[in-house]
């Protein structure tokens, strides 16, 4: 009970959900705090968890808003997200700490036992203040370079010690509130991440792990390629299935793995037309939300192709040599089949606002819940529904 400092003793509400485990596949939705959150447009009935992105570790080693000016905005957004429980009382609301550009404070903050205690206390205060169900750690990455973040070999051990500290503290709080508070992470979908960390030990303190099984090809690549293919094809040999298999190889139980699915794609221009642009030289142009890509598929300019080996679609516009990698309902269905066949915990996606058609979420929900139909609410616009 060492973490039950005075602020916790005056908690008069339960931030989490009562203890239960019905075996339901999880559907974890990231929402971006810097975007205009419209809670009425979020299909709370079709998701199990919302990860609010992001908080970060500030220069004092405490969990805080991404910028001081964001504090009021985040508070209002958490209030909006709590209203989702009116439609789905079982939904869990978490804050994601870190992300690509906000992971710079982790390594220094957890380098000492004193620092880990300080970070843990601030995390519990943050959870209580915003009435959250848990904490999601998106450290990108422990023990290796992310977005120019400080890192050290000792991160491997300190990452585990940080998770252990939070798990013990949340369990202590849960004894007071009769609640299980969640701890989750977003993990890298590549082998090097596993080699420099100890996920076999880390998973002991986690409810589940969201694998970022995407961005296999991105802005740094001068040739085209699938950024979230289910199976390997091409020079990189990367894939969602490979990421899952490697995490299991490194000691994570399959039932704790949540497969990440991107609700966005990536475009290259000036692409060699051979093989309809697949694995060809080109110039990276931009990322695109799925709903914009969906609109392009409705035009005659782009032709859709399917890579049978990779189980992934792509688009090519021959007239201007533009190529796009993305997810569509067919590829998402292949992934839900894979999740169920492999006994994984469920699916995660980045990010809610990237698909206002809800076609990808519809496929994800129906694929993980056989026999159930995704019926859009009046505030949603699902083509063909």
C-alpha positions as CSV (number, residue, x, y, z in Angstrom):
1,X,0.0,0.0,0.0
2,X,3.1,2.2,-0.2
3,X,1.6,4.2,-3.1
4,X,-1.6,5.2,-1.3
5,X,-0.4,8.7,-0.5
6,X,-3.0,11.1,0.9
7,X,-4.5,12.2,-2.4
8,X,-5.6,8.6,-3.1
9,X,-7.2,8.2,0.3
10,X,-9.8,10.8,-0.5
11,X,-10.9,9.2,-3.8
12,X,-14.7,8.9,-3.6
13,X,-15.4,7.5,-7.0
14,X,-14.3,4.5,-9.1
15,X,-12.3,5.5,-12.1
16,X,-12.2,2.0,-13.6
17,X,-14.6,-0.8,-14.3
18,X,-15.4,-3.7,-11.9
19,X,-13.2,-6.7,-12.3
20,X,-14.4,-9.0,-15.1
21,X,-13.0,-11.0,-18.0
22,X,-15.6,-12.3,-20.5
23,X,-13.1,-13.2,-23.1
24,X,-14.4,-10.5,-25.5
25,X,-11.9,-9.4,-28.3
26,X,-10.8,-5.9,-27.6
27,X,-11.1,-3.1,-30.1
28,X,-8.7,-0.2,-29.1
29,X,-9.3,3.1,-30.7
30,X,-6.7,5.9,-30.5
31,X,-8.1,9.4,-30.6
32,X,-5.9,12.5,-31.2
33,X,-6.3,15.1,-28.6
34,X,-5.1,17.9,-30.9
35,X,-8.0,17.2,-33.3
36,X,-11.6,18.3,-32.7
37,X,-13.1,15.4,-30.8
38,X,-16.8,15.0,-31.5
39,X,-17.9,12.5,-29.0
40,X,-21.3,12.0,-30.6
41,X,-19.5,10.8,-33.7
42,X,-17.5,8.1,-31.9
43,X,-19.2,4.7,-32.1
44,X,-18.8,3.8,-28.4
45,X,-21.0,0.7,-28.9
46,X,-18.4,-0.8,-31.3
47,X,-15.2,-0.2,-29.4
48,X,-13.9,-1.5,-26.1
49,X,-11.1,1.0,-25.3
50,X,-10.2,4.6,-26.1
51,X,-6.6,5.7,-25.9
52,X,-6.3,9.4,-25.7
53,X,-3.1,10.7,-27.4
54,X,-1.0,12.1,-25.9
55,X,0.4,13.1,-22.6
56,X,4.1,13.1,-22.1
57,X,6.9,13.1,-19.5
58,X,7.9,16.7,-18.9
59,X,11.2,18.2,-17.9
60,X,10.5,17.6,-14.2
61,X,9.9,13.9,-14.7
62,X,6.2,14.1,-14.3
63,X,3.3,13.1,-16.6
64,X,1.8,16.2,-18.1
65,X,-0.1,17.5,-21.1
66,X,1.9,17.7,-24.3
67,X,2.1,21.5,-23.8
68,X,1.1,23.6,-20.8
69,X,-1.5,25.3,-22.9
70,X,-3.1,22.0,-23.7
71,X,-4.2,21.3,-20.1
72,X,-7.6,22.8,-20.4
73,X,-8.3,21.3,-23.8
74,X,-7.3,17.8,-22.5
75,X,-9.6,18.1,-19.5
76,X,-12.5,19.1,-21.7
77,X,-11.7,16.2,-24.0
78,X,-11.7,13.7,-21.2
79,X,-15.1,15.0,-20.1
80,X,-16.4,14.4,-23.6
81,X,-15.0,10.9,-23.7
82,X,-16.5,10.0,-20.4
83,X,-20.0,10.6,-22.0
84,X,-19.3,7.6,-24.2
85,X,-20.1,5.5,-21.1
86,X,-23.7,6.6,-21.3
87,X,-23.9,4.4,-24.5
88,X,-21.4,1.8,-23.5
89,X,-20.8,1.5,-19.7
90,X,-18.1,-1.0,-20.2
91,X,-15.9,1.2,-22.4
92,X,-12.4,2.0,-20.9
93,X,-10.8,5.4,-21.3
94,X,-7.0,5.6,-21.0
95,X,-4.4,8.2,-21.7
96,X,-1.5,7.3,-23.9
97,X,1.8,8.7,-22.7
98,X,4.5,9.3,-25.2
99,X,4.1,8.7,-28.9
100,X,6.7,9.4,-31.6
101,X,7.4,13.1,-30.7
102,X,6.7,13.0,-26.9
103,X,8.8,10.2,-25.6
104,X,11.9,12.2,-24.9
105,X,11.4,12.4,-21.2
106,X,11.1,8.7,-20.4
107,X,14.7,7.5,-20.2
108,X,15.8,10.2,-17.8
109,X,12.7,10.0,-15.7
110,X,13.0,6.3,-15.0
111,X,16.8,6.1,-14.7
112,X,16.6,6.0,-10.8
113,X,14.3,4.5,-8.3
114,X,13.4,8.0,-7.0
115,X,12.5,9.1,-10.5
116,X,10.3,6.0,-11.1
117,X,8.4,6.7,-7.8
118,X,7.9,10.3,-8.8
119,X,6.7,9.4,-12.3
120,X,4.4,6.7,-10.8
121,X,2.8,9.2,-8.4
122,X,2.2,11.8,-11.1
123,X,0.6,9.1,-13.3
124,X,-1.8,8.1,-10.6
125,X,-2.7,11.7,-9.9
126,X,-3.3,12.2,-13.6
127,X,-5.5,9.1,-13.7
128,X,-7.5,10.2,-10.7
129,X,-7.9,13.8,-11.9
130,X,-9.4,12.7,-15.2
131,X,-11.4,9.7,-14.0
132,X,-9.5,7.3,-16.2
133,X,-9.5,3.5,-16.4
134,X,-5.8,3.1,-17.0
135,X,-2.6,4.2,-18.5
136,X,-1.1,3.3,-21.9
137,X,2.7,3.8,-22.3
138,X,3.8,4.6,-25.8
139,X,7.5,5.0,-25.2
140,X,9.1,5.1,-28.6
141,X,11.5,3.6,-27.8
142,X,13.3,2.2,-24.7
143,X,17.0,1.5,-25.3
144,X,17.0,2.7,-28.9
145,X,16.6,5.9,-30.9
146,X,13.2,7.3,-31.7
147,X,12.5,10.9,-32.6
148,X,15.9,12.1,-31.4
149,X,15.0,11.1,-27.8
150,X,17.6,10.4,-25.1
151,X,18.1,6.7,-24.6
152,X,20.5,4.3,-22.8
153,X,21.1,0.6,-22.6
154,X,19.7,0.6,-19.0
155,X,16.3,1.5,-20.4
156,X,15.8,-2.3,-21.0
157,X,15.7,-2.9,-17.2
158,X,14.2,0.5,-16.3
159,X,11.3,0.1,-18.6
160,X,10.3,-3.1,-16.8
161,X,10.9,-1.5,-13.4
162,X,8.7,1.4,-14.5
163,X,5.9,-0.9,-15.5
164,X,6.2,-2.9,-12.3
165,X,6.0,0.3,-10.2
166,X,2.8,1.5,-12.0
167,X,1.2,-2.0,-11.7
168,X,1.8,-2.2,-8.0
169,X,0.5,1.4,-7.5
170,X,-2.6,0.8,-9.5
171,X,-3.3,-2.5,-7.8
172,X,-3.0,-0.6,-4.4
173,X,-5.5,2.0,-5.6
174,X,-7.7,-0.8,-7.0
175,X,-7.9,-2.3,-3.5
176,X,-9.5,0.9,-2.3
177,X,-11.9,1.3,-5.3
178,X,-12.6,-2.4,-6.0
179,X,-11.4,-1.7,-9.5
180,X,-8.8,-3.2,-11.9
181,X,-6.9,-0.3,-13.6
182,X,-5.3,-1.1,-16.9
183,X,-1.7,-0.9,-17.9
184,X,-0.9,-1.3,-21.6
185,X,1.9,-0.4,-24.0
186,X,2.3,0.3,-27.7
187,X,5.2,-1.9,-28.9
188,X,7.4,-1.6,-31.9
189,X,6.5,-3.9,-34.8
190,X,10.1,-4.7,-35.6
191,X,12.6,-7.2,-34.3
192,X,15.2,-4.7,-33.1
193,X,12.8,-3.3,-30.6
194,X,12.5,-6.8,-29.1
195,X,16.2,-7.5,-29.1
196,X,17.0,-4.4,-26.9
197,X,14.1,-4.9,-24.5
198,X,12.7,-7.6,-22.3
199,X,9.0,-8.0,-23.2
200,X,8.9,-11.4,-21.6
201,X,9.3,-9.7,-18.3
202,X,7.5,-6.5,-19.1
203,X,4.3,-8.3,-20.1
204,X,3.9,-9.6,-16.6
205,X,2.8,-6.1,-15.5
206,X,0.6,-5.4,-18.6
207,X,-3.0,-6.2,-19.4
208,X,-2.1,-6.3,-23.1
209,X,0.3,-5.0,-25.7
210,X,-0.8,-3.0,-28.8
211,X,1.6,-3.9,-31.6
212,X,2.2,-1.0,-34.0
213,X,2.2,-3.3,-37.0
214,X,2.4,-0.5,-39.6
215,X,4.7,2.1,-41.1
216,X,6.8,-0.7,-42.6
217,X,7.4,1.7,-45.5
218,X,7.3,5.3,-44.7
219,X,8.7,8.8,-45.6
220,X,12.3,7.6,-45.5
221,X,11.8,5.0,-48.2
222,X,12.8,5.8,-51.8
223,X,10.8,2.8,-53.2
224,X,7.2,1.9,-52.7
225,X,6.0,-0.9,-50.5
226,X,3.2,-2.0,-48.2
227,X,3.1,-0.2,-44.9
228,X,0.9,-2.7,-43.1
229,X,0.8,-6.0,-45.1
230,X,-0.4,-9.0,-43.2
231,X,2.3,-11.3,-44.7
232,X,5.9,-10.7,-46.0
233,X,6.6,-9.7,-49.5
234,X,9.3,-7.5,-50.9
235,X,12.9,-6.7,-49.8
236,X,12.1,-5.8,-46.2
237,X,10.4,-9.0,-45.2
238,X,8.3,-7.1,-42.7
239,X,4.7,-7.8,-42.0
240,X,2.0,-7.8,-39.3
241,X,2.2,-11.6,-38.9
242,X,6.0,-11.4,-38.6
243,X,5.6,-8.8,-35.8
244,X,3.2,-11.0,-34.0
245,X,5.3,-14.1,-34.4
246,X,8.4,-12.3,-33.1
247,X,6.7,-11.0,-30.0
248,X,5.5,-14.5,-29.2
249,X,9.1,-15.8,-29.9
250,X,10.4,-13.2,-27.4
251,X,8.1,-14.4,-24.6
252,X,4.7,-12.5,-25.0
253,X,1.6,-14.8,-24.7
254,X,-0.5,-14.6,-27.9
255,X,-3.6,-13.8,-25.7
256,X,-1.9,-10.5,-24.6
257,X,-1.3,-9.2,-28.1
258,X,-3.5,-6.7,-29.9
259,X,-2.8,-6.2,-33.6
260,X,-2.5,-2.6,-34.7
261,X,-4.2,-1.6,-37.9
262,X,-3.6,1.8,-39.6
263,X,-6.7,3.8,-40.7
264,X,-4.4,5.8,-43.0
265,X,-2.2,5.2,-46.1
266,X,0.9,6.6,-47.7
267,X,1.5,8.0,-51.2
268,X,4.5,8.0,-53.5
269,X,4.9,10.1,-56.7
270,X,7.0,9.7,-59.8
271,X,6.8,6.0,-59.5
272,X,8.2,3.5,-62.0
273,X,5.1,1.8,-63.6
274,X,6.6,-1.7,-63.6
275,X,4.4,-4.1,-61.5
276,X,1.8,-1.3,-61.3
277,X,4.3,0.6,-59.1
278,X,4.8,-2.1,-56.4
279,X,8.3,-2.1,-55.0
280,X,9.5,0.5,-57.5
281,X,11.5,3.7,-57.2
282,X,9.5,6.8,-56.3
283,X,9.4,9.9,-54.2
284,X,7.5,9.8,-51.0
285,X,4.7,12.4,-51.0
286,X,2.4,12.2,-47.9
287,X,0.2,10.3,-45.6
288,X,-3.5,10.2,-46.3
289,X,-6.5,9.3,-44.1
290,X,-8.6,6.4,-45.3
291,X,-11.6,8.4,-46.1
292,X,-9.6,10.4,-48.6
293,X,-8.2,7.2,-50.1
294,X,-11.7,5.8,-50.3
295,X,-12.8,8.9,-52.3
296,X,-9.9,8.2,-54.7
297,X,-11.1,4.7,-55.3
298,X,-14.4,6.0,-56.5
299,X,-12.6,7.8,-59.4
300,X,-11.4,6.4,-62.7
301,X,-7.9,7.7,-62.1
302,X,-6.8,5.1,-59.6
303,X,-6.9,1.4,-60.1
304,X,-6.9,-1.0,-57.2
305,X,-4.6,-4.0,-57.1
306,X,-4.3,-6.9,-54.6
307,X,-1.0,-8.5,-53.6
308,X,-2.0,-12.1,-52.9
309,X,1.3,-12.9,-51.1
310,X,1.2,-9.9,-48.8
311,X,-2.6,-10.0,-48.4
312,X,-2.6,-6.2,-49.0
313,X,-4.2,-3.8,-51.5
314,X,-2.6,-0.8,-53.3
315,X,-3.6,1.8,-55.7
316,X,-1.8,3.1,-58.8
317,X,-2.6,6.0,-61.1
318,X,-0.7,5.3,-64.3
319,X,-1.4,8.8,-65.8
320,X,0.6,10.6,-63.1
321,X,2.6,7.7,-61.7
322,X,1.2,8.0,-58.2
323,X,1.1,5.0,-55.9
324,X,-0.7,4.4,-52.5
325,X,-0.4,1.8,-49.8
326,X,-3.4,1.5,-47.5
327,X,-5.9,-0.8,-45.7
328,X,-9.3,-1.5,-47.0
329,X,-12.2,-3.7,-45.8
330,X,-10.7,-6.8,-47.5
331,X,-7.3,-6.5,-45.9
332,X,-8.9,-5.7,-42.5
333,X,-11.1,-8.8,-42.8
334,X,-7.9,-10.9,-43.4
335,X,-6.5,-9.4,-40.2
336,X,-9.5,-10.2,-38.1
337,X,-9.4,-13.7,-39.4
338,X,-5.8,-13.9,-38.4
339,X,-6.5,-12.4,-34.9
340,X,-9.1,-15.1,-34.2
341,X,-7.0,-17.9,-35.7
342,X,-4.0,-17.0,-33.6
343,X,-5.9,-16.4,-30.4
344,X,-4.8,-12.8,-30.1
345,X,-6.4,-10.3,-27.7
346,X,-8.0,-8.2,-30.4
347,X,-7.3,-5.2,-32.7
348,X,-6.1,-1.6,-32.3
349,X,-6.3,1.2,-34.8
350,X,-4.7,4.6,-35.3
351,X,-6.7,6.9,-35.4
352,X,-10.5,7.5,-35.1
353,X,-10.7,10.6,-37.3
354,X,-8.8,9.0,-40.1
355,X,-11.9,7.0,-41.3
356,X,-15.1,8.9,-41.1
357,X,-16.7,6.4,-43.5
358,X,-16.5,3.8,-40.6
359,X,-16.0,1.1,-43.3
360,X,-12.8,-0.1,-41.7
361,X,-14.2,-0.1,-38.2
362,X,-17.3,-1.9,-39.4
363,X,-15.1,-4.6,-40.9
364,X,-13.0,-4.8,-37.7
365,X,-16.0,-5.0,-35.4
366,X,-17.9,-7.6,-37.5
367,X,-14.7,-9.7,-38.1
368,X,-14.0,-9.9,-34.3
369,X,-17.6,-10.4,-33.4
370,X,-19.0,-13.1,-35.8
371,X,-22.8,-12.9,-36.1
372,X,-23.0,-9.3,-34.9
373,X,-23.7,-6.5,-37.4
374,X,-22.3,-3.0,-37.2
375,X,-25.3,-0.7,-37.4
376,X,-24.2,2.9,-37.8
377,X,-25.7,5.6,-35.6
378,X,-27.5,8.6,-37.1
379,X,-24.4,10.7,-36.6
380,X,-22.3,8.4,-38.7
381,X,-22.0,8.2,-42.5
382,X,-21.2,4.7,-43.6
383,X,-21.3,4.3,-47.4
384,X,-23.6,1.5,-48.5
385,X,-25.0,0.9,-45.0
